[in-house]
Amino acid sequence: MDIKKILQIIAGSNLQNKIVLLFILIATIPILVLGGLAVYLIDFSHRFDVSNLELQLIDQKTEEIKKFFADTAGVLELQVGFSQKTPIGLNEQRFILDGIIALNRAFEEVSFIDVGGLIANDIPTKPGLETIKLFRGGDNDSELFDISNLEKYQSPLSGKTYFSEVYQTLNGPMITISSPVKNRNGDIIQILSAEVNMNQISRSIINSTLGFSGGLTLLDGAGSVIASKNKFVSSGANLANILRIRQMLDGKTFDGLGNEDRYQSVVDGAAVVGAGKKIPSLGWVLFAEWPLDDADSVIRDVRNQVFAFTLISILAVLAIAPFFALRIIRPIRQLELGSSKIEEGDFEYKVDIKSKDELEQLGNAFNKMGNGLKRLQELKNEFVFIAAHELRTPVTAIKGYMSMLFEGDAGPVPEAIKKFLEPVGQANDRLVGLINDILEIARSEAGRIKIEVFSVDIRASIKGVIQNIAPLAVERKIAINYAIGENEPIGLLLVLADTMRLHEVITNFISNAIKYDQEGGWIKIYHETDADFVTTHIEDNGIGIPKSEQGKIFEKFFRSDASKVAQIQGTGLGLFITKELVEKMGGKVWFQSPASARATAGKEEGRGTRFSFKLPRPKNKI
Amino acid sequence: MFKYLIATLCLIFAGLGGIYYFVGVPRIESTNFPALSAIHLYNNPDVLVDNIHISAFYFVSENKIGQVSGNWHNTMEVGLPKLAAFHELQFQKRSKISYAIYPEPVIGEKDNLLYDTENTGRGNPRALIAISEELERRVFKPDGDLYRKDFAEIGGQGYPVIFIMYEGVGATGGIIHESARETASEIAADLGLAESVIFVVDVSSADGFFILNRETLEGKHGPNGETIVAHEFYHTLGVEDKYSLDTGRAESADLMGLGRFKPLENTFLSKDTLNALGL
């Protein structure tokens, strides 16, 4: 069996394929659409969740940072209660600095710086000179310096609090904050400066958590890392050259929802989902990065489950589709088979459809139709039997009187009269034969033929028929050859048959062979035997049967076109009756192109015929 | 019909593939990381200092043998790791310091006056030069009386620096440039520097050297001795002072300026300085 045939079997019929295709389309398209939509919506919802978590964390830390600076820079914004342009007394300065150091552990160093105010005797102080400086945990006699060239002195002179860039120390990130100290009139009388340790912020950032591995990174206004959850980035590393960071420093906010928010981490290159924004009051940037492996771990599992479910559903549809189609096709096939049976005349055949729907109703209607046809057939047979029976009496009478006329019972028949009576007699003989055949068929179909099989020597029967029919063969110069084959048993060749009916069958085959053979042709009769059957072949080299007609030759009233062209008389009932008789005797009849015809494939016509029938052998030979 | 069936199956599995590979699958935007420059000497990209090796000595002049500190080794073992940690932090781990301490105090061949000369101003650079040349001869040359192969060769692992903890006056450091010139004035002209900061020295085993009084490092002359060590060390990379040598006025807040008087834990190198060093 080649692949094409296998594929055809798998593919089934055309209608079945259409149903399979339709079923697959109807079932899988919604599954695909729903699966895709589910995955999309789950992902969409998950993106919102991730974005919200990141933005919430950023906002929370932003508030912490703002509070930190409110607690530190706010403390340094000092206004005294007097209106003179004189610095605060040294004792008061020390008291204030002690208080600041004690107030907040973030202050590592605090100092007052003179701005050139007047002291006793209107002597101006030296601008930019530190007047007192305290270190956390240090002694109280720190060396004082002229810092007039430093930003932390110059910038607050404009009246605003100065924030330096964040610098990294072994104690953590630190920032210099210096504020003008103002008198009651708003005149700047000193600068109060502090080195502020940002460990509180740094720890908060480092301890920030998104899932198992996500976290925050805080950058100063120059894009340098102040603190980061990510251990792969060094404090102080400048990221300002990275486009995303540059955009955030310029004020762009990333909310974690956009396509650009899933990117290679600016810190370590891993795939992350990120959000971030600038803290406008400080110019700093706070951004979150959450490795996708972690952030999407749950959604990936859900997505895989949805996908697996979709895949399994589709595979199930593909597996079920042929069975579904077969379920619809089966009743149709039963009806098709039933139609064939009825075409063959089997009106007893019943279709069995139990679909509990219109198809079952159709099956029931079909069965009723079969019953109706059967009844019609019975009525027709009855009519034919009666008509044939009624016709046989007058034509038999005609035949008898015609014989008596020809035999001279009514006196000599003149030759001129005889010339007219002979065709009448022949026509009457054919009519008698036709009526006998019709009666035979009618009896057979009505079950009225009685067949009694015994062990019969088929050779004797064949020889008897040949002897009877020999004059006809001689007339047409046809040679009949019946010989015992090399492998055939010698002596009697017994079969189980009704003697009369076997004689009738053999006569039919041999007379057909003579009738359809060419003048000067030949007929060969021979046997094949096996343990159970004796097969008899009757082969001739006559006009043959076209291939297109070979399937119909055993049908009732069928006549080959070739025989019609050759104007060979016949009723088209002989082979039908023969077949019926053989089968009733437990045998089988068939036609086959002879070997010479098969050699020229498709050219059976004009190459002769070979009819065969086989009959069972008796179990106990007599 | 069969071909339609096959085509439908192909479309279905193409749809499944589309869902699997495209729906809900994030596209990862690439990030362009700028190339990192190498850490180098101050304003001199030709000499890389991503690895620095300090050969540390406790040097005692012959006449001060009686003042040898019993705690000298511990002093170094505290100060140098802090310097290494500070350096690694400031350079974001892109430049590292290793060190080796000569296991014994090096007793000088001469009295301190002969090392210090009559002028110990500006951190006593003459003592630094004289002691370095003696260490070169006695420790780093194979025929030297204090030569130790393992110690002398370990300096080959990076930019070599000599640190002298001196039992005397000293707090200075600098780069040792090779020059075909013979006099300080010629070299100063070549480098565009004042002749006063140029010293001719015969040392080939190091590219930088610095000296610091032991007691300063131990905090006996004021707090933050370790900060002074770091300050002098960065002179060996070419970093200049950021304060007025005449008035003491700070020009920067970092280690090379005002920050040299803060605890090392609280000070830093300014971004300008780090940029000039290649960060």
HADDOCK unambig.tbl for C-alpha pairs under 7 A between the chains (distance, minus, plus):
assign (segid A and resid 11 and name CA) (segid B and resid 2 and name CA) 6.44 0.50 0.50
assign (segid A and resid 14 and name CA) (segid B and resid 1 and name CA) 6.70 0.50 0.50
assign (segid A and resid 17 and name CA) (segid B and resid 1 and name CA) 6.48 0.50 0.50
assign (segid A and resid 21 and name CA) (segid B and resid 5 and name CA) 5.91 0.50 0.50
assign (segid A and resid 36 and name CA) (segid B and resid 19 and name CA) 5.66 0.50 0.50
assign (segid A and resid 36 and name CA) (segid B and resid 23 and name CA) 6.68 0.50 0.50
assign (segid A and resid 39 and name CA) (segid B and resid 23 and name CA) 6.64 0.50 0.50
assign (segid A and resid 39 and name CA) (segid B and resid 24 and name CA) 6.24 0.50 0.50
assign (segid A and resid 40 and name CA) (segid B and resid 23 and name CA) 5.87 0.50 0.50
assign (segid A and resid 40 and name CA) (segid B and resid 24 and name CA) 5.40 0.50 0.50
assign (segid A and resid 43 and name CA) (segid B and resid 24 and name CA) 5.30 0.50 0.50
assign (segid A and resid 145 and name CA) (segid B and resid 249 and name CA) 6.44 0.50 0.50
assign (segid A and resid 146 and name CA) (segid B and resid 249 and name CA) 4.80 0.50 0.50
assign (segid A and resid 146 and name CA) (segid B and resid 250 and name CA) 6.27 0.50 0.50
assign (segid A and resid 147 and name CA) (segid B and resid 249 and name CA) 6.07 0.50 0.50
assign (segid A and resid 147 and name CA) (segid B and resid 250 and name CA) 5.31 0.50 0.50
assign (segid A and resid 149 and name CA) (segid B and resid 250 and name CA) 6.87 0.50 0.50
assign (segid A and resid 149 and name CA) (segid B and resid 251 and name CA) 5.81 0.50 0.50
assign (segid A and resid 150 and name CA) (segid B and resid 251 and name CA) 6.33 0.50 0.50
assign (segid A and resid 150 and name CA) (segid B and resid 252 and name CA) 6.20 0.50 0.50
assign (segid A and resid 167 and name CA) (segid B and resid 268 and name CA) 6.62 0.50 0.50
assign (segid A and resid 168 and name CA) (segid B and resid 90 and name CA) 6.90 0.50 0.50
assign (segid A and resid 168 and name CA) (segid B and resid 268 and name CA) 6.38 0.50 0.50
assign (segid A and resid 169 and name CA) (segid B and resid 265 and name CA) 5.79 0.50 0.50
assign (segid A and resid 169 and name CA) (segid B and resid 266 and name CA) 5.37 0.50 0.50
assign (segid A and resid 169 and name CA) (segid B and resid 267 and name CA) 5.83 0.50 0.50
assign (segid A and resid 169 and name CA) (segid B and resid 268 and name CA) 5.75 0.50 0.50
assign (segid A and resid 170 and name CA) (segid B and resid 86 and name CA) 6.38 0.50 0.50
assign (segid A and resid 170 and name CA) (segid B and resid 265 and name CA) 4.56 0.50 0.50
assign (segid A and resid 170 and name CA) (segid B and resid 266 and name CA) 6.51 0.50 0.50
assign (segid A and resid 171 and name CA) (segid B and resid 265 and name CA) 5.33 0.50 0.50
assign (segid A and resid 171 and name CA) (segid B and resid 266 and name CA) 6.10 0.50 0.50
assign (segid A and resid 234 and name CA) (segid B and resid 92 and name CA) 5.23 0.50 0.50
assign (segid A and resid 235 and name CA) (segid B and resid 92 and name CA) 6.69 0.50 0.50
assign (segid A and resid 236 and name CA) (segid B and resid 92 and name CA) 6.85 0.50 0.50
assign (segid A and resid 237 and name CA) (segid B and resid 92 and name CA) 6.61 0.50 0.50
assign (segid A and resid 241 and name CA) (segid B and resid 34 and name CA) 6.65 0.50 0.50
assign (segid A and resid 242 and name CA) (segid B and resid 32 and name CA) 6.57 0.50 0.50
assign (segid A and resid 242 and name CA) (segid B and resid 33 and name CA) 6.32 0.50 0.50
assign (segid A and resid 259 and name CA) (segid B and resid 27 and name CA) 6.97 0.50 0.50
assign (segid A and resid 260 and name CA) (segid B and resid 29 and name CA) 6.00 0.50 0.50
assign (segid A and resid 262 and name CA) (segid B and resid 26 and name CA) 6.75 0.50 0.50
assign (segid A and resid 262 and name CA) (segid B and resid 27 and name CA) 6.69 0.50 0.50
assign (segid A and resid 262 and name CA) (segid B and resid 28 and name CA) 5.19 0.50 0.50
assign (segid A and resid 262 and name CA) (segid B and resid 29 and name CA) 6.16 0.50 0.50
assign (segid A and resid 263 and name CA) (segid B and resid 28 and name CA) 4.47 0.50 0.50
assign (segid A and resid 263 and name CA) (segid B and resid 29 and name CA) 4.20 0.50 0.50
assign (segid A and resid 263 and name CA) (segid B and resid 30 and name CA) 5.78 0.50 0.50
assign (segid A and resid 263 and name CA) (segid B and resid 31 and name CA) 6.82 0.50 0.50
assign (segid A and resid 264 and name CA) (segid B and resid 28 and name CA) 6.53 0.50 0.50
assign (segid A and resid 264 and name CA) (segid B and resid 29 and name CA) 6.28 0.50 0.50
assign (segid A and resid 264 and name CA) (segid B and resid 30 and name CA) 5.39 0.50 0.50
assign (segid A and resid 264 and name CA) (segid B and resid 31 and name CA) 5.47 0.50 0.50
assign (segid A and resid 266 and name CA) (segid B and resid 31 and name CA) 6.63 0.50 0.50
assign (segid A and resid 271 and name CA) (segid B and resid 28 and name CA) 6.58 0.50 0.50
